[in-house]
Amino acid sequence: MPRRHHLVNDKTRGTLGTVPYHHGDLRRTLLDAALVAIAEHGPVAVSLRELARRAGVSHAAPTHHFRDKTGLLTAVAAEGWTLLADALDAVTDREFSEMGVAYVVFATTHPAHFAVMRTPGLVHADDPALVAAQQRAGRSLQTEPDGAARDRATALAGWSLVHGLSALLLEGLVAPDPGSDVEALARAVTGRLGRPLPRRQG
């Protein structure tokens, strides 16, 4: 079988590409192809037949691993939540402001994963792997640096802030200042948590 051009990059949107199938790793190949397709057209437009075409395998091959499109998107979401949990666990400063920065950086560098994660109606919500990954990420966001549980309203307010900022960045409605980057913008925004708003002059 001829080898096809390799293009897998969750950070790239709007770029056409195919993902070659390397024998013995079809599941990973299909997930990578799904990430490319989601980045191009969104999760709703993904089809197993198109992913098979991109991977250069039979149109029935994806069903052996995911059964259907919902199963495939559930696997993408579970992987996304796992990657997010890893990113949160890697934060050494357990203050929510820094956890929030990690959240925004994850979302903007994994837009395809994040697109599925923020569209729960497309997945099997009770999938054990997905639930476990969501709970693991949630524990990081809902736990104070000393290990105590965060006040629910406070945790929800913080999550809403960083989730909303992530969405605004991905939708192109806001952008970092010239010479700055997403991490700096996220740190400036999350740094407002718990601080009084500055008074306007005049």
Biotite code that builds the C-alpha atoms (Angstrom):
import biotite.structure as struc

atoms = struc.array([
    struc.Atom([0.000, 0.000, 0.000], chain_id="A", res_id=1, res_name="MET", atom_name="CA", element="C"),
    struc.Atom([1.503, 3.395, -0.907], chain_id="A", res_id=2, res_name="PRO", atom_name="CA", element="C"),
    struc.Atom([2.370, 5.618, 2.006], chain_id="A", res_id=3, res_name="ARG", atom_name="CA", element="C"),
    struc.Atom([0.345, 8.789, 2.237], chain_id="A", res_id=4, res_name="ARG", atom_name="CA", element="C"),
    struc.Atom([1.401, 12.232, 3.405], chain_id="A", res_id=5, res_name="HIS", atom_name="CA", element="C"),
    struc.Atom([1.653, 12.522, 7.190], chain_id="A", res_id=6, res_name="HIS", atom_name="CA", element="C"),
    struc.Atom([-0.131, 15.404, 8.893], chain_id="A", res_id=7, res_name="LEU", atom_name="CA", element="C"),
    struc.Atom([-1.147, 15.189, 12.540], chain_id="A", res_id=8, res_name="VAL", atom_name="CA", element="C"),
    struc.Atom([-1.234, 18.394, 14.524], chain_id="A", res_id=9, res_name="ASN", atom_name="CA", element="C"),
    struc.Atom([-3.977, 19.239, 16.972], chain_id="A", res_id=10, res_name="ASP", atom_name="CA", element="C"),
    struc.Atom([-2.676, 22.816, 16.986], chain_id="A", res_id=11, res_name="LYS", atom_name="CA", element="C"),
    struc.Atom([-3.405, 23.303, 13.274], chain_id="A", res_id=12, res_name="THR", atom_name="CA", element="C"),
    struc.Atom([-6.855, 24.200, 12.025], chain_id="A", res_id=13, res_name="ARG", atom_name="CA", element="C"),
    struc.Atom([-8.077, 24.539, 8.473], chain_id="A", res_id=14, res_name="GLY", atom_name="CA", element="C"),
    struc.Atom([-5.264, 22.418, 7.002], chain_id="A", res_id=15, res_name="THR", atom_name="CA", element="C"),
    struc.Atom([-6.179, 19.534, 4.727], chain_id="A", res_id=16, res_name="LEU", atom_name="CA", element="C"),
    struc.Atom([-4.238, 16.358, 5.325], chain_id="A", res_id=17, res_name="GLY", atom_name="CA", element="C"),
    struc.Atom([-4.168, 12.604, 5.594], chain_id="A", res_id=18, res_name="THR", atom_name="CA", element="C"),
    struc.Atom([-2.708, 10.307, 8.229], chain_id="A", res_id=19, res_name="VAL", atom_name="CA", element="C"),
    struc.Atom([-0.861, 7.168, 7.112], chain_id="A", res_id=20, res_name="PRO", atom_name="CA", element="C"),
    struc.Atom([-1.708, 3.841, 8.702], chain_id="A", res_id=21, res_name="TYR", atom_name="CA", element="C"),
    struc.Atom([1.273, 2.084, 10.242], chain_id="A", res_id=22, res_name="HIS", atom_name="CA", element="C"),
    struc.Atom([0.563, -1.614, 10.711], chain_id="A", res_id=23, res_name="HIS", atom_name="CA", element="C"),
    struc.Atom([-0.503, -2.538, 14.232], chain_id="A", res_id=24, res_name="GLY", atom_name="CA", element="C"),
    struc.Atom([-1.520, 0.956, 15.316], chain_id="A", res_id=25, res_name="ASP", atom_name="CA", element="C"),
    struc.Atom([-4.785, 1.544, 13.489], chain_id="A", res_id=26, res_name="LEU", atom_name="CA", element="C"),
    struc.Atom([-6.613, 2.895, 16.537], chain_id="A", res_id=27, res_name="ARG", atom_name="CA", element="C"),
    struc.Atom([-4.001, 5.626, 17.048], chain_id="A", res_id=28, res_name="ARG", atom_name="CA", element="C"),
    struc.Atom([-3.972, 6.398, 13.339], chain_id="A", res_id=29, res_name="THR", atom_name="CA", element="C"),
    struc.Atom([-7.751, 6.849, 13.303], chain_id="A", res_id=30, res_name="LEU", atom_name="CA", element="C"),
    struc.Atom([-7.662, 9.070, 16.391], chain_id="A", res_id=31, res_name="LEU", atom_name="CA", element="C"),
    struc.Atom([-5.008, 11.245, 14.751], chain_id="A", res_id=32, res_name="ASP", atom_name="CA", element="C"),
    struc.Atom([-7.063, 11.414, 11.566], chain_id="A", res_id=33, res_name="ALA", atom_name="CA", element="C"),
    struc.Atom([-10.091, 12.392, 13.632], chain_id="A", res_id=34, res_name="ALA", atom_name="CA", element="C"),
    struc.Atom([-8.168, 15.237, 15.284], chain_id="A", res_id=35, res_name="LEU", atom_name="CA", element="C"),
    struc.Atom([-7.183, 16.606, 11.882], chain_id="A", res_id=36, res_name="VAL", atom_name="CA", element="C"),
    struc.Atom([-10.758, 16.338, 10.591], chain_id="A", res_id=37, res_name="ALA", atom_name="CA", element="C"),
    struc.Atom([-12.222, 17.939, 13.718], chain_id="A", res_id=38, res_name="ILE", atom_name="CA", element="C"),
    struc.Atom([-9.740, 20.820, 13.482], chain_id="A", res_id=39, res_name="ALA", atom_name="CA", element="C"),
    struc.Atom([-10.790, 21.386, 9.872], chain_id="A", res_id=40, res_name="GLU", atom_name="CA", element="C"),
    struc.Atom([-14.554, 20.997, 10.039], chain_id="A", res_id=41, res_name="HIS", atom_name="CA", element="C"),
    struc.Atom([-15.646, 20.493, 13.658], chain_id="A", res_id=42, res_name="GLY", atom_name="CA", element="C"),
    struc.Atom([-16.735, 17.288, 15.416], chain_id="A", res_id=43, res_name="PRO", atom_name="CA", element="C"),
    struc.Atom([-20.257, 17.179, 13.977], chain_id="A", res_id=44, res_name="VAL", atom_name="CA", element="C"),
    struc.Atom([-18.954, 16.799, 10.414], chain_id="A", res_id=45, res_name="ALA", atom_name="CA", element="C"),
    struc.Atom([-16.636, 13.859, 11.186], chain_id="A", res_id=46, res_name="VAL", atom_name="CA", element="C"),
    struc.Atom([-17.474, 10.563, 9.466], chain_id="A", res_id=47, res_name="SER", atom_name="CA", element="C"),
    struc.Atom([-15.870, 7.157, 9.921], chain_id="A", res_id=48, res_name="LEU", atom_name="CA", element="C"),
    struc.Atom([-15.792, 6.623, 6.171], chain_id="A", res_id=49, res_name="ARG", atom_name="CA", element="C"),
    struc.Atom([-13.812, 9.836, 5.668], chain_id="A", res_id=50, res_name="GLU", atom_name="CA", element="C"),
    struc.Atom([-11.388, 8.888, 8.440], chain_id="A", res_id=51, res_name="LEU", atom_name="CA", element="C"),
    struc.Atom([-10.832, 5.519, 6.792], chain_id="A", res_id=52, res_name="ALA", atom_name="CA", element="C"),
    struc.Atom([-10.100, 7.283, 3.510], chain_id="A", res_id=53, res_name="ARG", atom_name="CA", element="C"),
    struc.Atom([-7.591, 9.567, 5.190], chain_id="A", res_id=54, res_name="ARG", atom_name="CA", element="C"),
    struc.Atom([-5.860, 6.595, 6.812], chain_id="A", res_id=55, res_name="ALA", atom_name="CA", element="C"),
    struc.Atom([-5.879, 4.562, 3.595], chain_id="A", res_id=56, res_name="GLY", atom_name="CA", element="C"),
    struc.Atom([-7.795, 1.610, 5.088], chain_id="A", res_id=57, res_name="VAL", atom_name="CA", element="C"),
    struc.Atom([-11.134, -0.031, 4.313], chain_id="A", res_id=58, res_name="SER", atom_name="CA", element="C"),
    struc.Atom([-14.257, 1.953, 5.179], chain_id="A", res_id=59, res_name="HIS", atom_name="CA", element="C"),
    struc.Atom([-15.272, -0.744, 7.678], chain_id="A", res_id=60, res_name="ALA", atom_name="CA", element="C"),
    struc.Atom([-11.972, -0.687, 9.597], chain_id="A", res_id=61, res_name="ALA", atom_name="CA", element="C"),
    struc.Atom([-12.898, 2.095, 12.076], chain_id="A", res_id=62, res_name="PRO", atom_name="CA", element="C"),
    struc.Atom([-15.926, 0.153, 13.337], chain_id="A", res_id=63, res_name="THR", atom_name="CA", element="C"),
    struc.Atom([-13.658, -2.577, 14.694], chain_id="A", res_id=64, res_name="HIS", atom_name="CA", element="C"),
    struc.Atom([-12.178, -0.088, 17.161], chain_id="A", res_id=65, res_name="HIS", atom_name="CA", element="C"),
    struc.Atom([-14.978, 2.411, 17.839], chain_id="A", res_id=66, res_name="PHE", atom_name="CA", element="C"),
    struc.Atom([-18.193, 0.778, 16.585], chain_id="A", res_id=67, res_name="ARG", atom_name="CA", element="C"),
    struc.Atom([-19.612, 4.137, 15.489], chain_id="A", res_id=68, res_name="ASP", atom_name="CA", element="C"),
    struc.Atom([-18.941, 7.868, 15.323], chain_id="A", res_id=69, res_name="LYS", atom_name="CA", element="C"),
    struc.Atom([-20.109, 8.397, 18.898], chain_id="A", res_id=70, res_name="THR", atom_name="CA", element="C"),
    struc.Atom([-17.616, 5.806, 20.091], chain_id="A", res_id=71, res_name="GLY", atom_name="CA", element="C"),
    struc.Atom([-14.830, 7.525, 18.205], chain_id="A", res_id=72, res_name="LEU", atom_name="CA", element="C"),
    struc.Atom([-15.672, 10.972, 19.624], chain_id="A", res_id=73, res_name="LEU", atom_name="CA", element="C"),
    struc.Atom([-15.931, 9.458, 23.106], chain_id="A", res_id=74, res_name="THR", atom_name="CA", element="C"),
    struc.Atom([-12.367, 8.170, 22.725], chain_id="A", res_id=75, res_name="ALA", atom_name="CA", element="C"),
    struc.Atom([-11.216, 11.628, 21.578], chain_id="A", res_id=76, res_name="VAL", atom_name="CA", element="C"),
    struc.Atom([-12.934, 13.257, 24.562], chain_id="A", res_id=77, res_name="ALA", atom_name="CA", element="C"),
    struc.Atom([-11.477, 10.751, 27.024], chain_id="A", res_id=78, res_name="ALA", atom_name="CA", element="C"),
    struc.Atom([-8.009, 11.363, 25.621], chain_id="A", res_id=79, res_name="GLU", atom_name="CA", element="C"),
    struc.Atom([-8.559, 15.117, 25.859], chain_id="A", res_id=80, res_name="GLY", atom_name="CA", element="C"),
    struc.Atom([-9.654, 15.007, 29.488], chain_id="A", res_id=81, res_name="TRP", atom_name="CA", element="C"),
    struc.Atom([-6.672, 12.771, 30.285], chain_id="A", res_id=82, res_name="THR", atom_name="CA", element="C"),
    struc.Atom([-4.287, 15.241, 28.645], chain_id="A", res_id=83, res_name="LEU", atom_name="CA", element="C"),
    struc.Atom([-5.928, 18.086, 30.557], chain_id="A", res_id=84, res_name="LEU", atom_name="CA", element="C"),
    struc.Atom([-5.607, 16.190, 33.834], chain_id="A", res_id=85, res_name="ALA", atom_name="CA", element="C"),
    struc.Atom([-1.923, 15.568, 33.061], chain_id="A", res_id=86, res_name="ASP", atom_name="CA", element="C"),
    struc.Atom([-1.413, 19.288, 32.372], chain_id="A", res_id=87, res_name="ALA", atom_name="CA", element="C"),
    struc.Atom([-3.132, 20.264, 35.629], chain_id="A", res_id=88, res_name="LEU", atom_name="CA", element="C"),
    struc.Atom([-1.223, 17.689, 37.646], chain_id="A", res_id=89, res_name="ASP", atom_name="CA", element="C"),
    struc.Atom([2.050, 19.074, 36.257], chain_id="A", res_id=90, res_name="ALA", atom_name="CA", element="C"),
    struc.Atom([1.390, 22.536, 37.735], chain_id="A", res_id=91, res_name="VAL", atom_name="CA", element="C"),
    struc.Atom([3.678, 22.977, 40.728], chain_id="A", res_id=92, res_name="THR", atom_name="CA", element="C"),
    struc.Atom([1.913, 26.091, 42.056], chain_id="A", res_id=93, res_name="ASP", atom_name="CA", element="C"),
    struc.Atom([-1.478, 24.663, 43.032], chain_id="A", res_id=94, res_name="ARG", atom_name="CA", element="C"),
    struc.Atom([-3.173, 28.059, 43.271], chain_id="A", res_id=95, res_name="GLU", atom_name="CA", element="C"),
    struc.Atom([-6.189, 28.213, 40.977], chain_id="A", res_id=96, res_name="PHE", atom_name="CA", element="C"),
    struc.Atom([-4.716, 31.109, 39.013], chain_id="A", res_id=97, res_name="SER", atom_name="CA", element="C"),
    struc.Atom([-1.892, 28.872, 37.753], chain_id="A", res_id=98, res_name="GLU", atom_name="CA", element="C"),
    struc.Atom([-4.212, 25.906, 37.265], chain_id="A", res_id=99, res_name="MET", atom_name="CA", element="C"),
    struc.Atom([-6.365, 28.210, 35.172], chain_id="A", res_id=100, res_name="GLY", atom_name="CA", element="C"),
    struc.Atom([-3.394, 29.188, 33.026], chain_id="A", res_id=101, res_name="VAL", atom_name="CA", element="C"),
    struc.Atom([-2.693, 25.498, 32.381], chain_id="A", res_id=102, res_name="ALA", atom_name="CA", element="C"),
    struc.Atom([-6.348, 25.011, 31.400], chain_id="A", res_id=103, res_name="TYR", atom_name="CA", element="C"),
    struc.Atom([-6.289, 27.850, 28.859], chain_id="A", res_id=104, res_name="VAL", atom_name="CA", element="C"),
    struc.Atom([-2.948, 26.774, 27.397], chain_id="A", res_id=105, res_name="VAL", atom_name="CA", element="C"),
    struc.Atom([-4.228, 23.205, 27.051], chain_id="A", res_id=106, res_name="PHE", atom_name="CA", element="C"),
    struc.Atom([-7.440, 24.300, 25.333], chain_id="A", res_id=107, res_name="ALA", atom_name="CA", element="C"),
    struc.Atom([-5.679, 26.542, 22.832], chain_id="A", res_id=108, res_name="THR", atom_name="CA", element="C"),
    struc.Atom([-2.978, 24.005, 21.970], chain_id="A", res_id=109, res_name="THR", atom_name="CA", element="C"),
    struc.Atom([-5.428, 21.080, 21.677], chain_id="A", res_id=110, res_name="HIS", atom_name="CA", element="C"),
    struc.Atom([-8.385, 22.730, 19.893], chain_id="A", res_id=111, res_name="PRO", atom_name="CA", element="C"),
    struc.Atom([-9.719, 19.509, 18.362], chain_id="A", res_id=112, res_name="ALA", atom_name="CA", element="C"),
    struc.Atom([-9.778, 17.681, 21.689], chain_id="A", res_id=113, res_name="HIS", atom_name="CA", element="C"),
    struc.Atom([-11.325, 20.727, 23.349], chain_id="A", res_id=114, res_name="PHE", atom_name="CA", element="C"),
    struc.Atom([-14.016, 21.016, 20.673], chain_id="A", res_id=115, res_name="ALA", atom_name="CA", element="C"),
    struc.Atom([-15.263, 17.526, 21.537], chain_id="A", res_id=116, res_name="VAL", atom_name="CA", element="C"),
    struc.Atom([-14.821, 17.985, 25.286], chain_id="A", res_id=117, res_name="MET", atom_name="CA", element="C"),
    struc.Atom([-17.060, 21.060, 25.238], chain_id="A", res_id=118, res_name="ARG", atom_name="CA", element="C"),
    struc.Atom([-19.774, 19.290, 23.181], chain_id="A", res_id=119, res_name="THR", atom_name="CA", element="C"),
    struc.Atom([-20.884, 16.511, 25.569], chain_id="A", res_id=120, res_name="PRO", atom_name="CA", element="C"),
    struc.Atom([-23.979, 15.589, 23.542], chain_id="A", res_id=121, res_name="GLY", atom_name="CA", element="C"),
    struc.Atom([-21.755, 13.931, 20.918], chain_id="A", res_id=122, res_name="LEU", atom_name="CA", element="C"),
    struc.Atom([-20.262, 11.287, 23.238], chain_id="A", res_id=123, res_name="VAL", atom_name="CA", element="C"),
    struc.Atom([-21.241, 8.400, 25.497], chain_id="A", res_id=124, res_name="HIS", atom_name="CA", element="C"),
    struc.Atom([-21.349, 10.391, 28.734], chain_id="A", res_id=125, res_name="ALA", atom_name="CA", element="C"),
    struc.Atom([-21.282, 7.243, 30.879], chain_id="A", res_id=126, res_name="ASP", atom_name="CA", element="C"),
    struc.Atom([-18.178, 5.746, 29.245], chain_id="A", res_id=127, res_name="ASP", atom_name="CA", element="C"),
    struc.Atom([-15.928, 4.584, 32.138], chain_id="A", res_id=128, res_name="PRO", atom_name="CA", element="C"),
    struc.Atom([-12.687, 5.925, 30.647], chain_id="A", res_id=129, res_name="ALA", atom_name="CA", element="C"),
    struc.Atom([-14.284, 9.292, 29.917], chain_id="A", res_id=130, res_name="LEU", atom_name="CA", element="C"),
    struc.Atom([-15.854, 9.580, 33.370], chain_id="A", res_id=131, res_name="VAL", atom_name="CA", element="C"),
    struc.Atom([-12.580, 8.668, 35.096], chain_id="A", res_id=132, res_name="ALA", atom_name="CA", element="C"),
    struc.Atom([-10.629, 11.263, 33.096], chain_id="A", res_id=133, res_name="ALA", atom_name="CA", element="C"),
    struc.Atom([-13.230, 13.967, 33.763], chain_id="A", res_id=134, res_name="GLN", atom_name="CA", element="C"),
    struc.Atom([-13.212, 13.226, 37.477], chain_id="A", res_id=135, res_name="GLN", atom_name="CA", element="C"),
    struc.Atom([-9.432, 13.320, 37.624], chain_id="A", res_id=136, res_name="ARG", atom_name="CA", element="C"),
    struc.Atom([-9.301, 16.739, 35.943], chain_id="A", res_id=137, res_name="ALA", atom_name="CA", element="C"),
    struc.Atom([-12.167, 17.945, 38.102], chain_id="A", res_id=138, res_name="GLY", atom_name="CA", element="C"),
    struc.Atom([-10.388, 17.006, 41.317], chain_id="A", res_id=139, res_name="ARG", atom_name="CA", element="C"),
    struc.Atom([-7.452, 19.216, 40.353], chain_id="A", res_id=140, res_name="SER", atom_name="CA", element="C"),
    struc.Atom([-9.704, 22.191, 39.653], chain_id="A", res_id=141, res_name="LEU", atom_name="CA", element="C"),
    struc.Atom([-11.784, 21.674, 42.788], chain_id="A", res_id=142, res_name="GLN", atom_name="CA", element="C"),
    struc.Atom([-8.988, 21.155, 45.326], chain_id="A", res_id=143, res_name="THR", atom_name="CA", element="C"),
    struc.Atom([-7.227, 23.867, 47.319], chain_id="A", res_id=144, res_name="GLU", atom_name="CA", element="C"),
    struc.Atom([-3.404, 23.846, 47.545], chain_id="A", res_id=145, res_name="PRO", atom_name="CA", element="C"),
    struc.Atom([-3.666, 22.339, 51.045], chain_id="A", res_id=146, res_name="ASP", atom_name="CA", element="C"),
    struc.Atom([-5.799, 19.468, 49.742], chain_id="A", res_id=147, res_name="GLY", atom_name="CA", element="C"),
    struc.Atom([-9.135, 20.745, 51.034], chain_id="A", res_id=148, res_name="ALA", atom_name="CA", element="C"),
    struc.Atom([-12.126, 20.900, 48.718], chain_id="A", res_id=149, res_name="ALA", atom_name="CA", element="C"),
    struc.Atom([-12.756, 24.279, 47.136], chain_id="A", res_id=150, res_name="ARG", atom_name="CA", element="C"),
    struc.Atom([-16.030, 26.022, 47.767], chain_id="A", res_id=151, res_name="ASP", atom_name="CA", element="C"),
    struc.Atom([-18.284, 24.824, 44.937], chain_id="A", res_id=152, res_name="ARG", atom_name="CA", element="C"),
    struc.Atom([-19.374, 28.278, 43.833], chain_id="A", res_id=153, res_name="ALA", atom_name="CA", element="C"),
    struc.Atom([-15.776, 29.509, 43.833], chain_id="A", res_id=154, res_name="THR", atom_name="CA", element="C"),
    struc.Atom([-14.589, 26.505, 41.822], chain_id="A", res_id=155, res_name="ALA", atom_name="CA", element="C"),
    struc.Atom([-17.441, 26.963, 39.341], chain_id="A", res_id=156, res_name="LEU", atom_name="CA", element="C"),
    struc.Atom([-16.681, 30.676, 38.983], chain_id="A", res_id=157, res_name="ALA", atom_name="CA", element="C"),
    struc.Atom([-13.024, 29.935, 38.289], chain_id="A", res_id=158, res_name="GLY", atom_name="CA", element="C"),
    struc.Atom([-13.815, 27.189, 35.785], chain_id="A", res_id=159, res_name="TRP", atom_name="CA", element="C"),
    struc.Atom([-16.315, 29.437, 34.016], chain_id="A", res_id=160, res_name="SER", atom_name="CA", element="C"),
    struc.Atom([-13.659, 32.136, 33.724], chain_id="A", res_id=161, res_name="LEU", atom_name="CA", element="C"),
    struc.Atom([-10.949, 29.986, 32.161], chain_id="A", res_id=162, res_name="VAL", atom_name="CA", element="C"),
    struc.Atom([-13.368, 27.988, 30.018], chain_id="A", res_id=163, res_name="HIS", atom_name="CA", element="C"),
    struc.Atom([-14.879, 31.186, 28.690], chain_id="A", res_id=164, res_name="GLY", atom_name="CA", element="C"),
    struc.Atom([-11.471, 32.724, 27.985], chain_id="A", res_id=165, res_name="LEU", atom_name="CA", element="C"),
    struc.Atom([-10.445, 29.555, 26.146], chain_id="A", res_id=166, res_name="SER", atom_name="CA", element="C"),
    struc.Atom([-13.564, 29.699, 23.982], chain_id="A", res_id=167, res_name="ALA", atom_name="CA", element="C"),
    struc.Atom([-13.062, 33.395, 23.200], chain_id="A", res_id=168, res_name="LEU", atom_name="CA", element="C"),
    struc.Atom([-9.483, 32.763, 22.132], chain_id="A", res_id=169, res_name="LEU", atom_name="CA", element="C"),
    struc.Atom([-10.397, 29.790, 19.951], chain_id="A", res_id=170, res_name="LEU", atom_name="CA", element="C"),
    struc.Atom([-13.243, 31.709, 18.343], chain_id="A", res_id=171, res_name="GLU", atom_name="CA", element="C"),
    struc.Atom([-10.919, 34.583, 17.541], chain_id="A", res_id=172, res_name="GLY", atom_name="CA", element="C"),
    struc.Atom([-12.934, 37.085, 19.560], chain_id="A", res_id=173, res_name="LEU", atom_name="CA", element="C"),
    struc.Atom([-9.968, 38.012, 21.747], chain_id="A", res_id=174, res_name="VAL", atom_name="CA", element="C"),
    struc.Atom([-6.224, 37.700, 21.234], chain_id="A", res_id=175, res_name="ALA", atom_name="CA", element="C"),
    struc.Atom([-3.065, 38.398, 23.236], chain_id="A", res_id=176, res_name="PRO", atom_name="CA", element="C"),
    struc.Atom([-1.582, 41.860, 22.908], chain_id="A", res_id=177, res_name="ASP", atom_name="CA", element="C"),
    struc.Atom([1.196, 42.277, 20.323], chain_id="A", res_id=178, res_name="PRO", atom_name="CA", element="C"),
    struc.Atom([4.403, 40.837, 21.688], chain_id="A", res_id=179, res_name="GLY", atom_name="CA", element="C"),
    struc.Atom([2.533, 38.766, 24.275], chain_id="A", res_id=180, res_name="SER", atom_name="CA", element="C"),
    struc.Atom([1.116, 35.239, 24.204], chain_id="A", res_id=181, res_name="ASP", atom_name="CA", element="C"),
    struc.Atom([-1.803, 33.142, 25.433], chain_id="A", res_id=182, res_name="VAL", atom_name="CA", element="C"),
    struc.Atom([-0.065, 32.133, 28.651], chain_id="A", res_id=183, res_name="GLU", atom_name="CA", element="C"),
    struc.Atom([0.600, 35.750, 29.624], chain_id="A", res_id=184, res_name="ALA", atom_name="CA", element="C"),
    struc.Atom([-2.972, 36.757, 28.818], chain_id="A", res_id=185, res_name="LEU", atom_name="CA", element="C"),
    struc.Atom([-4.381, 33.838, 30.817], chain_id="A", res_id=186, res_name="ALA", atom_name="CA", element="C"),
    struc.Atom([-2.158, 34.702, 33.787], chain_id="A", res_id=187, res_name="ARG", atom_name="CA", element="C"),
    struc.Atom([-3.302, 38.322, 33.697], chain_id="A", res_id=188, res_name="ALA", atom_name="CA", element="C"),
    struc.Atom([-6.958, 37.259, 33.638], chain_id="A", res_id=189, res_name="VAL", atom_name="CA", element="C"),
    struc.Atom([-6.747, 34.532, 36.296], chain_id="A", res_id=190, res_name="THR", atom_name="CA", element="C"),
    struc.Atom([-4.697, 36.900, 38.443], chain_id="A", res_id=191, res_name="GLY", atom_name="CA", element="C"),
    struc.Atom([-7.887, 38.912, 38.933], chain_id="A", res_id=192, res_name="ARG", atom_name="CA", element="C"),
    struc.Atom([-9.410, 36.084, 40.966], chain_id="A", res_id=193, res_name="LEU", atom_name="CA", element="C"),
    struc.Atom([-9.938, 37.203, 44.523], chain_id="A", res_id=194, res_name="GLY", atom_name="CA", element="C"),
    struc.Atom([-8.660, 40.708, 43.904], chain_id="A", res_id=195, res_name="ARG", atom_name="CA", element="C"),
    struc.Atom([-10.753, 43.875, 44.016], chain_id="A", res_id=196, res_name="PRO", atom_name="CA", element="C"),
    struc.Atom([-11.289, 45.509, 40.659], chain_id="A", res_id=197, res_name="LEU", atom_name="CA", element="C"),
    struc.Atom([-9.162, 48.615, 40.132], chain_id="A", res_id=198, res_name="PRO", atom_name="CA", element="C"),
    struc.Atom([-11.048, 51.868, 40.452], chain_id="A", res_id=199, res_name="ARG", atom_name="CA", element="C"),
    struc.Atom([-11.548, 53.926, 37.359], chain_id="A", res_id=200, res_name="ARG", atom_name="CA", element="C"),
    struc.Atom([-9.888, 57.296, 37.345], chain_id="A", res_id=201, res_name="GLN", atom_name="CA", element="C"),
    struc.Atom([-12.063, 60.339, 36.856], chain_id="A", res_id=202, res_name="GLY", atom_name="CA", element="C"),
])
